[in-house]
Amino acid sequence: MAFDLHASGTGGFRYSRRGLDLGDVYEIANWYDRLNTLTEGPRALVESEITGAISPDSPLQQALNAEGMIIGMRLLRDSVDMMLAGKNPVLVTVCPRQSHTLWPDSGTNFSGWLNTLDGSPGYYFLVDVTPALESAGMKNFGVLAALAATFAEYSLRGRASSGGEHQILIQLSQ
C-alpha cells in the first residue's frame, strides 16, 4: 500500500511526496522464505496458498519489519535533533489519516513544540507522535523514513516567520 505526504512550513516551505511505500517491500522476504520451505517448486506454492497451509507472516519478514522500525526510529530521531540544531524551537503538527470506504476515516493529530531543552527532542517527539501514527495504522518504517526526510528538508530549506518562529505542518494520507 502507498501513502501521500504533504508538508508546509514557515518561510514558504513546501514538500510533497506521493505514492510512498508503507513498508510492503518486506513482502518479498516473505515470498522468498516461502519458496525456500517448499520442495515441489512454484506449483506447490500456489497450492499451499489456495489451501492456506502456509502462514502469511514468516519469521524472516517479522525480523525485517522489526529491523526496519528500529532504523526508521533512529532516522527520525536523528533528523529531528539535526533540524533543531539550526532551528529552535519548532512547532510541529502531524496529521495522519487512513481513509476507509465503509466507515469514517481514522487518525488523530499531534501538535507540539520541539526544542533542545528537552535533552533528546527526537526521542520525545517519537514518543508523542506514536499514538497518532498508530491510530491511522501508519506506525511503520515507510512513514518514519518519510517523516525523517521531511525534517531533513525543512532543516535545509525552512525559514523562520516574520516573528522568528518555526512551524511545520505534515499531513499523511493513506
GUROLO-679881 format. One record per residue (C-alpha): x negated, y, z negated; residue in three letters. Coordinates in steps of 0.2 Angstrom, whole numbers, padded with zeros to 4 digits, always signed. Layout:
<ketis>
XYZALA...
</ketis>
This chain:
<ketis>
+0000+0000+0000MET-0005+0018+0003ALA-0003+0034-0006PHE-0005+0053-0002ASP-0014+0066-0012LEU-0012+0085-0011HIS-0021+0097-0022ALA-0021+0116-0023SER-0030+0127-0035GLY-0035+0145-0038THR-0046+0154-0026GLY-0037+0147-0011GLY-0042+0129-0014PHE-0033+0116-0004ARG-0037+0097-0002TYR-0026+0084+0006SER-0028+0066+0010ARG-0015+0054+0017ARG-0014+0035+0018GLY-0027+0032+0004LEU-0028+0014-0002ASP-0021+0009-0019LEU-0034-0005-0021GLY-0026-0018-0010ASP-0044-0021-0002VAL-0046-0034-0016TYR-0033-0045-0007GLU-0047-0050+0005ILE-0056-0058-0010ALA-0040-0067-0015ASN-0039-0075+0003TRP-0057-0079+0003TYR-0055-0088-0014ASP-0040-0097-0007ARG-0050-0103+0008LEU-0064-0109-0002ASN-0052-0120-0013THR-0045-0129+0002LEU-0052-0144+0011THR-0040-0146+0026GLU-0043-0129+0034GLY-0031-0115+0039PRO-0016-0126+0041ARG-0017-0131+0023ALA-0017-0113+0018LEU-0001-0109+0027VAL+0007-0125+0020GLU+0002-0120+0002SER+0008-0103+0005GLU+0025-0109+0010ILE+0026-0121-0004THR+0019-0109-0017GLY+0006-0121-0023ALA-0007-0108-0024ILE-0007-0093-0037SER-0007-0076-0029PRO-0019-0070-0042ASP-0036-0078-0041SER-0049-0076-0055PRO-0061-0068-0042LEU-0048-0055-0037GLN-0044-0051-0056GLN-0063-0049-0059ALA-0064-0037-0044LEU-0049-0027-0049ASN-0057-0025-0067ALA-0074-0020-0059GLU-0065-0008-0048GLY-0056+0000-0063MET-0072+0002-0073ILE-0081+0010-0058ILE-0066+0022-0055GLY-0065+0027-0073MET-0084+0031-0073ARG-0082+0041-0056LEU-0068+0051-0063LEU-0076+0054-0080ARG-0092+0060-0072ASP-0083+0071-0059SER-0073+0080-0072VAL-0089+0083-0083ASP-0098+0089-0067MET-0084+0101-0062MET-0084+0108-0080LEU-0102+0112-0079ALA-0098+0126-0067GLY-0080+0130-0071LYS-0075+0130-0089ASN-0061+0129-0094PRO-0049+0122-0081VAL-0030+0120-0082LEU-0026+0103-0073VAL-0009+0097-0068THR-0007+0079-0061VAL+0010+0074-0054CYS+0011+0056-0049PRO+0027+0049-0041ARG+0032+0032-0034GLN+0047+0033-0023SER+0060+0019-0023HIS+0073+0015-0011THR+0087+0009-0023LEU+0083+0019-0039TRP+0076+0036-0044PRO+0058+0040-0042ASP+0047+0035-0056SER+0032+0045-0064GLY+0028+0058-0077THR+0017+0074-0076ASN+0002+0078-0086PHE-0004+0095-0089SER-0018+0101-0100GLY-0034+0112-0102TRP-0051+0104-0099LEU-0066+0112-0107ASN-0083+0107-0113THR-0079+0110-0131LEU-0071+0093-0131ASP-0088+0084-0131GLY-0083+0072-0117SER-0069+0081-0107PRO-0069+0067-0094GLY-0066+0054-0106TYR-0052+0064-0115TYR-0044+0068-0098PHE-0044+0049-0093LEU-0035+0045-0110VAL-0022+0059-0107ASP-0018+0056-0089VAL-0017+0037-0090THR+0001+0037-0096PRO+0007+0047-0082ALA-0003+0036-0069LEU+0005+0020-0077GLU+0022+0027-0076SER+0021+0028-0057ALA+0011+0012-0055GLY-0004+0021-0050MET-0017+0016-0063LYS-0030+0008-0051ASN-0047+0010-0043PHE-0040+0019-0027GLY-0031+0033-0037VAL-0045+0035-0049LEU-0058+0037-0035ALA-0046+0049-0026ALA-0045+0060-0042LEU-0064+0059-0044ALA-0066+0065-0026ALA-0053+0079-0028THR-0063+0086-0044PHE-0079+0085-0034ALA-0071+0095-0020GLU-0065+0108-0032TYR-0081+0109-0041SER-0089+0114-0024LEU-0075+0125-0016ARG-0064+0131-0030GLY-0065+0148-0036ARG-0058+0157-0051ALA-0042+0168-0050SER-0042+0187-0052SER-0040+0184-0071GLY-0055+0172-0072GLY-0045+0156-0074GLU-0047+0140-0065HIS-0032+0130-0061GLN-0029+0114-0051ILE-0013+0105-0046LEU-0014+0087-0040ILE+0001+0078-0033GLN+0001+0060-0029LEU+0015+0051-0020SER+0017+0033-0015GLN
</ketis>
